[in-house]
Amino acid sequence: MAPLFCPIYQGKPIDRALSVDTVKRLVKDGARRAGFDPLEVRDFSGHSMRVGAAQDLLCRGHDTAAIMRAGGWKSVNVLARYLELAEHNVWA
């Protein structure tokens, strides 16, 4: 299966996934451009998108089983950690 995002070299896609460092840099650059405080930007990572996706699914009314399937989680305890700061917190 081809990667969803890949590097571009001289205007041409390269058939491999982005490196972890590249994803981290892109996320932090995006947070800076979005106007986040520099102290907050340091907490952003590629993993932030995974957390945000789980929280967005919860806020849109998806049940925990659907979120677990979408994110590949096998443990509701692990999912609970992802969702603990969601606006719509079903765990509180």
KEZALUM-975606 format. One line per 2 residues: their letters; for each residue z, x, y of N, C-alpha, C, O, CB. Coordinates in steps of 0.1 Angstrom, whole numbers. Glycine has a CB too. Example, Ala and Ser with C-alpha at 12.3 -4.5 7.8 and 13.67 -1.06 7.14 Angstrom:
% KEZALUM-975606
AS	78,132,-57,78,123,-45,78,132,-33,85,142,-33,90,113,-45; 71,128,-22,71,137,-11,79,129,0,80,134,11,57,141,-6
This chain:
% KEZALUM-975606
MA	0,8,-12,0,0,0,0,9,12,7,19,13,12,-10,0; -8,5,22,-9,13,34,3,10,43,8,0,43,-22,9,42
PL	7,21,51,18,18,60,15,9,71,3,7,75,23,32,66; 25,1,76,23,-8,87,19,-1,100,11,-5,107,35,-17,89
FC	27,10,102,24,18,114,21,32,109,27,37,100,37,18,124; 11,39,116,8,52,112,5,61,124,3,55,135,-5,52,103
PI	5,74,123,2,83,134,-12,81,138,-21,78,130,6,97,131; -15,84,150,-29,85,155,-32,99,160,-24,105,168,-31,74,167
YQ	-42,105,155,-46,119,160,-60,118,165,-69,114,157,-44,129,148; -62,122,177,-75,122,183,-82,109,182,-94,108,179,-84,133,177
GK	-74,98,184,-79,85,184,-82,79,170,-87,68,169,-92,84,192; -78,86,160,-81,81,146,-67,80,139,-59,89,139,-90,90,138
PI	-66,69,131,-53,67,123,-53,77,112,-63,80,105,-52,52,118; -41,81,109,-38,90,98,-32,82,87,-22,75,90,-30,103,102
DR	-36,83,75,-31,75,64,-18,80,58,-17,85,47,-42,75,52; -8,78,66,6,81,62,16,73,72,12,70,83,9,96,62
AL	28,71,67,37,64,76,42,74,87,41,86,86,50,60,67; 47,67,98,54,75,108,66,82,103,73,77,94,57,66,120
SV	69,94,108,82,100,104,94,93,110,92,86,120,81,115,109; 105,96,105,118,90,110,120,94,124,124,86,132,130,94,101
DT	117,107,127,119,112,141,110,105,151,114,102,162,117,127,141; 98,102,146,88,96,155,93,82,158,92,77,170,74,96,149
VK	97,74,148,102,61,150,114,61,159,115,53,169,106,54,137; 123,70,157,135,71,166,131,73,180,136,67,189,145,82,161
RL	122,82,182,117,86,196,111,74,203,113,71,214,108,98,196; 102,67,195,95,55,201,105,44,204,103,38,215,85,50,191
VK	115,42,196,125,31,199,133,35,211,135,26,220,134,29,187; 137,47,212,145,52,224,137,51,237,141,47,247,150,66,221
DG	124,55,236,115,55,247,113,40,252,113,37,264,101,61,244; 112,31,242,110,17,245,123,11,252,122,3,262,107,9,233
AR	134,15,247,147,11,253,148,16,268,153,9,276,159,16,245; 144,29,270,145,34,283,136,26,293,139,23,304,141,49,283
RA	123,24,288,113,17,296,118,2,299,114,-4,309,100,17,290; 126,-3,290,130,-17,291,142,-17,301,147,-28,305,135,-23,278
GF	147,-6,306,157,-5,316,171,-4,311,181,-7,318,156,-17,324; 173,-1,298,187,0,293,193,12,299,187,22,302,186,1,277
DP	206,12,300,214,23,305,213,35,296,213,33,284,229,18,307; 212,47,301,210,59,293,221,60,282,219,65,271,210,71,301
LE	233,55,285,244,56,275,242,46,264,246,49,253,258,53,282; 235,35,267,232,26,256,220,31,248,219,28,236,229,12,262
VR	210,37,255,198,42,248,202,51,236,195,51,226,189,49,258; 212,59,238,215,68,227,219,61,214,219,67,203,227,78,231
DF	223,48,215,227,41,203,216,34,196,217,29,185,238,30,207; 204,34,202,192,28,196,186,37,186,187,49,187,181,25,207
SG	181,31,175,174,38,164,164,29,158,162,18,162,185,43,154; 156,35,149,147,27,141,154,16,134,148,5,132,139,35,132
HS	166,18,130,174,8,123,178,-4,132,180,-14,127,187,15,117; 178,-1,145,181,-12,154,171,-24,152,175,-36,154,180,-7,169
MR	159,-21,148,149,-32,146,152,-40,134,150,-52,134,135,-26,145; 158,-34,124,162,-41,112,173,-50,115,174,-62,110,166,-31,100
VG	183,-45,122,195,-53,126,190,-65,135,194,-76,132,205,-45,134; 181,-62,145,176,-72,154,169,-83,146,170,-95,149,168,-66,164
AA	161,-79,136,153,-89,129,162,-98,121,160,-110,121,143,-82,119; 172,-93,115,182,-101,108,189,-111,117,190,-123,114,192,-93,100
QD	193,-106,129,200,-115,138,190,-125,144,194,-137,146,205,-106,150; 178,-122,147,168,-131,151,166,-142,141,165,-154,145,155,-124,155
LL	164,-139,128,162,-149,118,174,-158,117,172,-170,116,160,-142,104; 186,-153,119,198,-162,118,198,-171,130,200,-183,129,211,-153,119
CR	195,-166,142,195,-174,154,184,-185,154,185,-195,160,193,-166,167; 174,-183,146,163,-192,145,166,-202,133,157,-211,130,150,-185,142
GH	177,-202,127,182,-212,118,179,-209,103,181,-217,95,175,-224,121; 175,-196,100,172,-193,86,186,-191,79,195,-185,85,163,-180,85
DT	186,-195,67,199,-193,59,200,-179,54,191,-171,54,200,-203,48; 212,-175,50,215,-162,46,206,-157,34,202,-146,33,229,-160,42
AA	203,-167,25,195,-163,13,181,-159,18,175,-149,13,194,-175,3; 175,-166,28,162,-163,33,162,-150,40,153,-142,39,157,-174,42
IM	173,-147,48,174,-134,55,175,-123,45,169,-112,47,186,-135,65; 183,-125,35,185,-114,24,171,-111,18,168,-100,15,195,-119,14
RA	163,-122,15,150,-119,9,141,-112,18,134,-102,14,144,-133,5; 141,-116,31,132,-109,41,136,-95,43,127,-86,44,133,-117,54
GG	149,-92,43,153,-78,46,155,-70,33,158,-58,34,165,-78,54; 155,-76,22,157,-68,9,171,-65,6,174,-57,-2,150,-55,10
WK	181,-73,12,195,-71,9,199,-78,-3,194,-89,-6,204,-76,21; 207,-71,-12,212,-77,-24,226,-82,-23,231,-89,-31,210,-67,-35
SV	233,-77,-12,247,-81,-11,249,-88,2,245,-84,13,255,-68,-11; 256,-100,1,259,-107,13,269,-100,22,269,-102,34,265,-121,9
NV	277,-91,16,286,-83,24,279,-73,33,283,-71,45,296,-75,15; 268,-67,28,260,-58,37,253,-66,48,253,-62,59,250,-51,28
LA	248,-78,44,241,-86,54,251,-90,65,248,-91,77,235,-99,47; 263,-93,61,274,-97,71,276,-87,81,278,-90,93,287,-100,63
RY	275,-74,78,277,-63,88,265,-63,98,267,-60,109,277,-50,81; 253,-67,93,241,-68,102,243,-79,111,238,-79,123,229,-69,94
LE	249,-90,107,249,-102,115,262,-104,123,263,-114,130,248,-114,106; 272,-95,122,285,-97,128,284,-98,143,293,-104,149,294,-86,124
LA	274,-92,150,273,-93,164,262,-103,169,259,-103,181,270,-79,170; 257,-111,160,246,-120,164,252,-131,173,264,-135,171,240,-127,151
EH	244,-136,182,249,-147,191,253,-159,183,264,-165,187,237,-151,201; 246,-162,173,250,-174,164,257,-168,152,250,-166,142,237,-182,160
NV	270,-166,153,277,-159,142,282,-169,132,292,-176,135,288,-150,148; 277,-170,120,282,-179,110,294,-173,102,300,-180,95,271,-182,100
WA	296,-160,105,307,-153,98,321,-155,105,331,-152,98,304,-138,96; 321,-159,117,334,-160,124,340,-173,122,351,-176,127,331,-158,139
